[in-house]
Every structure is written in C-alpha cells, then in structure tokens.
Amino acid sequence: MKILLVNPGLNPKRLGSYWRFTTAVPPTGLTYLGAVLLRDGFNVRIYDQHAVHEDNEALMAIIREYQPDVVGFSCLTFVMETVEEASRLIRSYDSKIKILAGNIHATYFPKEMIEQEIADYVIREEGEEAILAICRGLRDGKHPDEVPGTTTHSEGKVKHNSTPALIDLESLPYPAWNLLDGYAYDPDPLRIAPLRSKAQPLAIQGSRGCPFACTFCSQDTMYKRVRVRSPESVCNELEYVHHTYGTTVFGFIDAIFPLSPKQGHAFADEMIRRGLHKKVVWFTETRVDLVNYELLKHLKAAGLKFIQYGIESGDDMVLQRLMRKKTGVNQARLALKWTRDLDILSFGLFVVGMPGESREQILKTIQFAKELDPDIAKFNVAIPFPGSELWERFKHRVQGQPYWKYSGWYNANINDSDNILAGDALPTKELMYLQRRAMFEFYTQPHVMRRYFIEGMVPLDVLAEGFYVMISELARSVFPYARTQISRMAA
C-alpha cells in the first residue's frame, strides 16, 4: 500500500518581496508520520512542495507516477488554498485515492473539511497513532471510521471520534529523514555564520505542548498537555542522527526548550557526559522568564550557540493584559544581558498590532528592541490564526475569508480589506508602515550594520538582497500611510 505525505507550498504571489526569504526546512512532522508507517511495512514517500516551489500540476505528475492509495496533507491555514485545489485535482483524477488531512487547521476545522469533501479523514491533534490505524484499516479493506482522534463520514453524517490518548514520546521511532533524500534544503537556513555546516541542520524534539496560553498562539490546539522526553532519549537520537546523517547542527522544534532550569541542566549534563558537545551545536527557543545566568552558561558548555526569545513587546501592559504573556520587560533585559555576556547569539521575536495596542506602544516596542540589541530581530504582525484566542475573538469578522489573506500583511500594496489582522486600534496602512519602520530602524543602526557587513555574521549576498527588500517595502508602505494621514487631516 502506497502513501504520499505532502508538505503544501505557499503561493509566492501572496507574499510579495518577502517570498525570497521563506527558507524551506525539512518537515519534521511528516518524517515522524513516515517513520511510523515505514515501521509497519507501508510504502511511503514525502513530497515537499514548499521546498521545490512547485504548483499542484507538479504534485499531480508525482501522483500519476507513484499511484498512491492514500495522500496526506499537512494543513496550516495559509497553505489551505493549495490544499483545497490539490484535493479537487486528486478527486478528479482518481476518486479511489483516500485523502487525509492533519495539523492545526485540520484539527480546528474537521467538520468543514469533511463536509466540503476536502478530506476523507481528518486527524485531530497528534497524528502518529491515528494515521497508522487508518492506513492499517484501509490496507485490510475496511472503512476505519472509529479511529480515536479522527473525523470522517459514517452513514452519511460527519462523525467525530473520541479524543485519543496522549502519545508516549519515548515510543515513537526517530524521524525518517531518509524520506527527504533528493531535496536540496538550505544548509544554512538561519543565515548565521556560527551555524553554517556542510550537512543539513535537522530538528530535534525534546517535548510536546506548552504550559502557557498566549492569546496570539494556537499551540495548545495540537498538544493538550506537556510531555517531556528524558535527556537520555534526546541524546540517543542526537547521537544516532549525527552518526547516520553527519548532522552537526540541530534545532529544537519544541514550543519552549528547556521548559525549566531543571530540564535544561539535566540535558546539558547528559550532552557533556557523552561528549556530544564536542561534536554538535544546537539552537532553541524559550521564554525570557525561564532562563538564568547559570543555566545559560551550562547550556552553552553543552553546545548551545543560538537562542530565540519570544520577547513580543516593550510594554508591560501589552505583555500582560493583551498577550497574557506573563513576562515583563525587565525579565527580557536580564535574559538578553546574560545571553550577550556569555557570547550566545540571540534572536528577538516581537509582535505588533495586538487588539487595543496603540501607536505609542508599538513605537515603545521598536525602541525596546533597539535597547535590547539582539543579534537578530523580527517584527511580526498579530494575526488571529484559527486555534488561538485571537481567533475566538475575531472569527465573526474573518471566518470564510480567503486563506491567502492571513499572509496579506507581507504585501504593503494590497488593499486594507485584503488583510486579516487582529489589531483594531490603528488603520491597516499605519500598522503596515510601523512594522516596516521597526525593521528599518533596527537594522540600520550603525553597530548592527557593522555586525552584519564587516563582522560577516550573514553572507553578503543575503544582506544585499535583504536590505533592498527592507527599504523598498518601507517605501511602499510610506506612501499609502501618508495618503491616509493626508485624507484624515483634510476631512
């Protein structure tokens, strides 16, 4: 029995100039699913449409050549335009092919996906056990309509089966990275000198779930409870992947790693005990309130080179009331100071345009980012993605809108009505301008330009293109914003 797992592609026309900076990375979730299916004797192939920048005609060519019995899609909201079109094409080609859908969007809209015949089976939340049960049932000639954690048709009605038991992470096989042979992923996806390597950097997972409930995040839609792998288990996988694939750079894909100083120290001890800190380096993302100087020092000794912090805002009211982040600006100051003192590279993640957030508060975040001085900064716009609390607040306004509008903010030239944003305190054009201004102000600071251009932190060709896009996007956002301001004054 043949199973094709698909990582759908984005439409480059929707992202404007930013399309050039959408770096494809190996789809870890599909490699976990592939590993479970391979272990049970299925014939499995992964098609990473996003990595090869191909359209659905290319997908159909693969289907005609491979002749799969099952096609499974990883469904995030901003690729659903691609998924829906692909589903129609598959059904027109061969109605016997069973279509599966999983990931956050499918988890949140299982009924709609079945009713609209986008999928025959929707896998809610974690997928490893459910996809195996479905494929076993199909292999045995049955209609597996009672698999826990799935939604399907049964007797002419949409049937939601019971919530599955949480998966024991220690029981899962290692991701089947060999299913991605032939894909030329960027060996330097983060474009950072200390993380460049000859072998493809790969992902590692130390836990699933997040104990926090930030209003803009949909993490708990997929993982209802936190589960943590033992340090020994994580290091066993690191050793295996290092020896099997030659990987020397790993990135944790956990929502947060480490989740506590205790977990971090235990992992660092195990890395050092095995000597892995001399063979590999790694990067991660965590919160500013979960680190301290001693922990960061220990993690660095264990191979940590780069850390992403969800700083989000420079205003305590925005952090605590609008985002429910439960962190403060002083915690961010300390975390970034410790990180810099230990010579660990830092990436500051910020979000602007929360509901009720004022222009002054956004400007405060821009200044705060410059004060903190992470090595890299990114300013996202708050989007009410399905599964988040923001979605629950704004779904009456955005439900049914075309999926591509969730990434509309990337393009400064599109109409206000072509954006799906959470912010309601500022006109869309002003918010677009402030986001571009944030990037411009941060990256044109003299010491930041020196860090990039002279110290060689990022390749010159990437820098040149990045600065061109940044400046052109700022210019494109200035004129619509200026017209809005003039019209307002004239009214």
C-alpha positions in Angstrom: 0.0 0.0 0.0 1.4 3.4 -1.1 1.1 6.6 1.0 2.2 10.0 -0.2 2.7 12.7 2.5 2.6 16.3 1.3 4.0 19.4 2.7 2.0 22.0 0.8 3.6 25.0 -0.8 2.9 28.7 -0.4 1.8 30.9 -3.3 4.7 33.3 -4.0 2.4 35.9 -5.4 0.8 36.3 -2.0 4.0 37.2 -0.1 5.3 39.9 -2.4 9.0 40.7 -1.8 9.2 38.6 1.3 8.8 35.4 -0.8 12.6 35.3 -1.3 13.2 34.9 2.4 10.8 32.0 3.0 13.5 29.4 3.7 12.3 25.8 3.4 13.3 23.5 6.2 12.7 19.7 6.4 9.1 19.0 7.5 9.7 17.2 10.8 6.1 16.2 11.4 5.8 14.3 8.2 9.1 12.5 8.9 7.6 11.3 12.2 4.5 10.0 10.4 6.6 8.4 7.7 8.7 6.6 10.3 5.7 5.1 12.0 4.3 3.9 8.7 7.6 2.5 7.4 7.9 0.6 10.7 4.6 -1.1 9.9 5.6 -2.1 6.3 3.9 0.6 4.3 5.5 2.1 1.1 5.9 5.8 1.9 7.0 8.9 0.0 7.2 12.5 1.1 6.6 15.4 -1.4 7.8 18.7 0.0 6.0 21.1 -2.4 7.2 24.1 -0.4 10.8 23.2 -0.7 10.7 22.9 -4.5 8.4 25.8 -5.2 6.2 23.8 -7.5 2.5 24.1 -8.1 -0.2 21.4 -8.0 0.3 20.3 -11.5 3.7 19.1 -10.3 2.0 17.3 -7.4 -0.4 15.6 -9.9 2.6 14.5 -12.0 4.0 12.7 -8.9 0.6 11.1 -8.1 0.3 9.8 -11.7 3.8 8.3 -11.5 3.6 7.0 -7.9 0.0 5.9 -7.9 -0.6 6.3 -4.1 -3.6 4.7 -2.3 -3.5 7.5 0.3 -2.5 11.2 0.1 -2.0 13.0 3.4 -1.7 16.8 3.7 -0.1 18.9 6.5 -2.7 21.7 6.9 -1.8 25.1 8.1 -4.2 28.0 7.4 -2.0 29.9 5.0 -1.5 26.9 2.7 -5.1 25.8 2.6 -5.6 27.5 -0.8 -3.1 25.0 -2.2 -4.6 22.0 -0.3 -8.1 22.6 -1.4 -7.1 22.9 -5.1 -4.9 19.8 -4.8 -7.8 17.8 -3.2 -10.1 18.7 -6.2 -7.5 17.7 -8.7 -6.9 14.4 -6.9 -10.6 13.5 -6.8 -11.0 14.4 -10.5 -8.0 12.1 -11.3 -8.9 9.1 -9.2 -11.8 9.1 -6.7 -10.5 5.9 -5.1 -7.5 7.7 -3.6 -8.2 8.4 0.1 -7.2 11.9 1.3 -6.1 12.6 4.8 -5.6 16.0 6.5 -3.9 16.9 9.7 -2.1 19.6 11.6 -3.6 22.8 13.3 -6.0 23.9 10.6 -7.5 20.4 10.1 -7.7 20.0 13.9 -9.7 23.2 14.2 -12.0 22.7 11.2 -12.6 18.9 10.9 -16.3 19.1 10.2 -15.9 21.7 7.4 -13.1 19.7 5.8 -15.3 16.6 5.7 -18.4 18.4 4.6 -16.6 20.2 1.8 -15.0 16.8 0.8 -11.5 18.3 1.1 -10.6 15.1 3.0 -11.9 11.7 3.7 -10.3 11.5 7.1 -9.2 14.4 9.4 -6.7 13.6 12.0 -7.1 15.9 15.0 -4.2 16.8 17.2 -1.3 14.3 17.1 -1.1 12.1 14.0 1.2 9.2 14.5 -1.2 6.6 16.0 -4.2 7.8 14.1 -2.6 7.7 10.6 -1.3 4.2 11.4 -4.7 3.0 12.4 -6.4 4.5 9.3 -3.8 3.0 6.9 -4.0 -0.4 8.6 -7.8 -0.4 8.2 -7.6 0.7 4.5 -5.0 -2.0 3.9 -7.3 -4.6 5.4 -10.2 -3.4 3.1 -12.2 -1.7 5.8 -13.6 1.8 6.3 -11.8 2.8 9.6 -14.5 5.1 10.9 -13.9 4.6 14.6 -10.2 5.6 15.0 -9.8 7.8 18.1 -8.8 11.4 17.2 -10.3 11.3 13.7 -13.3 12.8 11.9 -14.8 11.2 8.9 -18.1 10.3 7.1 -20.2 7.5 8.6 -23.7 6.6 7.4 -24.0 9.9 5.6 -23.1 12.0 8.6 -19.9 13.7 9.9 -18.6 11.5 12.7 -16.2 12.9 15.3 -14.5 10.0 17.1 -13.2 10.2 20.7 -10.2 12.2 21.7 -7.1 9.9 21.6 -4.9 9.1 24.5 -1.7 11.2 24.5 1.2 9.7 22.7 4.2 8.5 24.7 7.0 10.3 23.0 9.5 7.7 24.1 7.6 5.1 22.0 8.0 7.0 18.7 10.6 6.0 16.1 13.2 8.6 15.1 12.1 10.8 12.2 12.6 9.1 8.8 14.9 11.8 7.4 15.8 9.4 4.5 12.4 10.1 3.0 13.7 13.6 2.2 16.7 12.4 0.2 16.9 14.4 -3.0 15.6 17.7 -1.6 18.2 20.4 -1.6 17.4 22.2 1.6 19.5 25.2 2.5 22.4 24.0 4.7 22.3 27.5 6.4 18.6 28.1 6.9 19.1 30.8 9.5 21.9 32.6 7.5 24.1 32.8 10.6 27.8 32.2 10.4 28.3 30.1 13.6 25.6 27.7 12.5 26.8 27.0 9.0 27.6 23.4 8.3 28.2 21.1 5.3 25.4 18.7 6.4 21.8 19.7 6.6 20.8 21.0 10.0 18.0 18.8 11.4 15.3 19.2 14.0 15.1 17.5 17.4 12.1 17.4 19.7 12.5 17.3 23.5 8.9 17.9 24.4 5.4 18.5 23.0 3.0 21.0 24.4 3.2 24.4 26.1 2.1 25.2 29.6 1.4 28.9 28.7 -1.6 30.4 27.0 -0.6 33.5 25.0 -3.5 35.0 23.2 -1.9 35.0 19.8 -0.7 31.4 19.8 -2.5 28.2 18.7 0.0 25.8 20.2 -2.4 24.1 22.6 -4.8 23.3 19.7 -2.4 20.5 18.8 -1.0 19.4 22.1 -3.3 19.4 25.1 -0.7 18.5 27.7 3.0 18.9 28.1 5.1 15.8 27.7 8.9 15.8 28.1 11.4 13.3 26.8 14.2 12.2 29.1 17.7 13.7 28.4 18.9 10.2 27.7 16.3 9.7 25.0 17.0 13.1 23.3 20.8 12.4 23.4 20.3 8.9 22.0 18.6 10.5 19.0 21.2 13.2 18.6 23.9 10.6 18.5 22.0 8.4 16.0 21.3 11.3 13.6 24.9 12.6 13.9 26.4 9.2 13.1 23.8 8.3 10.4 23.5 11.6 8.5 26.6 13.5 9.6 24.5 16.3 11.1 26.4 18.7 13.2 23.7 21.4 13.8 20.4 20.7 15.5 17.4 22.9 16.2 14.8 22.2 18.9 11.3 22.5 17.5 9.7 22.5 20.9 7.4 25.4 21.7 9.9 26.0 24.6 13.1 24.3 25.3 14.1 24.0 28.1 10.8 24.2 29.9 12.6 24.6 33.2 16.1 25.1 34.6 15.9 21.5 35.9 15.3 20.1 32.4 18.0 22.3 30.9 20.7 21.4 33.4 19.8 17.6 33.1 20.1 17.9 29.3 23.4 19.8 29.5 24.8 17.2 31.9 24.0 14.4 29.5 25.4 16.2 26.5 28.7 16.8 28.2 28.8 13.3 29.8 28.6 11.8 26.3 31.0 14.2 24.7 28.3 15.3 22.3 29.1 19.0 23.0 32.3 18.5 21.1 30.5 17.0 18.0 27.4 19.1 17.5 26.0 22.6 18.2 22.3 23.4 18.6 19.8 26.2 18.9 16.4 26.6 20.6 13.6 28.9 21.5 12.5 29.8 25.1 11.0 32.5 27.3 12.8 35.2 29.0 11.4 34.2 32.4 12.7 30.6 32.1 16.4 31.3 32.0 19.1 32.5 34.4 22.8 33.1 34.1 23.9 29.7 35.4 21.5 27.8 33.2 22.7 29.7 30.1 26.3 29.1 31.0 25.7 25.4 31.4 23.7 25.2 28.1 26.5 27.0 26.3 29.0 24.5 27.6 26.7 21.8 26.2 26.8 23.2 22.7 24.2 26.0 22.6 25.1 28.6 20.0 21.9 30.5 19.3 18.7 31.2 21.3 15.4 32.7 20.2 13.4 34.6 22.8 9.7 35.4 22.4 10.1 39.0 23.8 7.0 40.2 21.9 6.6 43.7 23.3 8.3 46.6 25.1 5.2 47.5 27.1 4.3 45.6 30.2 0.6 46.3 29.7 0.6 44.8 26.2 2.6 41.8 27.5 0.4 41.0 30.5 -3.1 42.2 29.5 -3.3 42.0 25.7 -1.0 39.0 25.2 -1.3 37.3 28.6 2.4 36.5 28.2 3.1 36.6 31.9 6.6 38.1 31.3 7.9 41.6 31.8 10.3 44.0 30.1 12.8 43.8 33.0 13.0 40.0 32.6 13.8 40.5 28.9 16.5 42.9 29.8 18.2 40.4 32.1 17.8 37.5 29.7 19.4 39.4 26.8 22.2 40.7 29.1 23.1 37.2 30.3 22.9 35.9 26.7 25.2 38.6 25.4 27.6 38.3 28.4 28.0 34.6 27.6 28.5 35.3 23.8 25.5 33.3 22.8 23.7 34.6 19.7 20.2 35.9 20.3 17.1 36.3 18.1 14.4 38.6 19.5 10.9 37.9 18.3 8.4 40.7 18.5 4.7 41.1 17.7 3.0 44.4 16.9 -0.7 45.2 16.2 -2.4 43.4 19.1 -6.1 44.4 19.7 -6.1 47.7 21.5 -2.4 48.3 21.0 -1.7 52.0 20.3 0.8 53.6 18.0 2.8 54.8 21.1 3.0 51.2 22.4 4.3 49.9 19.1 6.9 52.7 19.0 7.9 51.7 22.5 8.5 48.1 21.3 10.7 49.4 18.5 12.8 51.4 20.9 12.9 48.4 23.3 14.2 46.1 20.6 17.0 48.6 19.9 17.8 48.8 23.6 18.0 45.0 24.0 20.1 44.7 20.9 19.6 41.0 20.0 21.8 39.8 17.1 18.6 39.4 15.0 15.2 40.9 15.4 11.9 40.0 13.7 8.7 42.0 14.0 5.6 40.1 13.1 2.0 41.4 12.9 -0.6 39.9 15.2 -2.9 37.6 13.1 -6.0 35.8 14.5 -5.0 32.3 13.4 -7.5 29.5 13.9 -6.9 27.8 17.3 -5.7 31.0 19.0 -7.7 33.1 21.5 -7.5 36.0 19.0 -9.4 33.8 16.5 -12.2 33.2 19.0 -12.4 37.0 19.5 -12.4 37.9 15.8 -13.8 34.8 14.0 -17.1 36.5 13.3 -15.2 39.0 11.3 -12.8 36.8 9.4 -14.4 33.4 9.1 -14.9 32.5 5.5 -12.3 34.9 4.2 -9.8 33.6 1.6 -6.9 31.9 3.2 -4.3 33.9 1.5 -5.4 37.0 3.4 -3.8 35.5 6.5 -0.4 36.4 4.9 -1.7 39.6 3.3 0.4 41.8 5.6 3.5 40.8 3.8 2.5 42.9 0.8 2.3 46.6 1.6 0.5 47.4 -1.7 -2.7 45.3 -1.2 -6.0 46.8 -0.1 -6.9 47.1 3.6 -9.7 44.7 3.0 -7.2 42.1 1.9 -5.6 41.8 5.3 -6.7 39.7 8.2 -5.3 41.4 11.3 -6.0 41.3 15.0 -5.2 45.0 15.6 -8.2 47.2 15.8 -6.7 50.4 17.2 -4.9 51.6 14.1 -5.7 51.8 10.4 -4.2 48.9 8.4 -1.9 51.2 6.4 -0.4 52.7 9.6 0.2 49.3 11.1 1.9 48.1 7.9 4.1 51.2 8.0 5.0 50.7 11.6 6.0 47.1 11.0 8.3 48.1 8.2 9.6 51.0 10.2 10.5 48.6 13.0 12.7 46.5 10.7 14.3 49.6 9.2 15.1 51.3 12.4 16.6 48.2 13.9 18.8 47.0 11.0 20.1 50.5 10.0 21.7 51.2 13.4 25.4 51.7 12.7 26.6 49.0 15.1 24.1 46.5 13.7 25.2 47.2 10.1 28.8 46.7 11.2 27.9 43.4 12.8 26.4 42.2 9.5 28.6 43.8 6.9 32.0 43.9 8.5 32.0 41.1 11.0 30.5 38.7 8.5 27.6 37.4 10.5 25.5 37.0 7.4 26.6 36.3 3.8 26.9 39.5 1.7 24.5 38.4 -1.0 21.8 37.7 1.6 22.5 41.1 3.2 22.3 43.0 0.0 19.0 41.4 -1.0 17.6 41.8 2.5 18.4 45.5 2.7 17.0 46.1 -0.8 13.7 44.4 0.2 13.5 46.1 3.5 14.0 49.6 2.1 11.7 49.0 -0.8 8.9 47.6 1.4 9.3 50.6 3.8 9.0 52.9 0.8 5.9 51.1 -0.5 4.3 51.3 3.0 5.1 55.0 3.5 3.0 56.3 0.6 -0.2 54.6 1.4 0.2 55.6 5.0 0.9 59.2 4.0 -2.2 59.3 1.8 -4.3 58.0 4.7 -2.9 60.7 7.0 -3.5 63.5 4.5 -7.0 62.3 3.9 -7.7 62.2 7.6 -6.4 65.8 8.1 -8.4 67.0 5.1 -11.6 65.5 6.4 
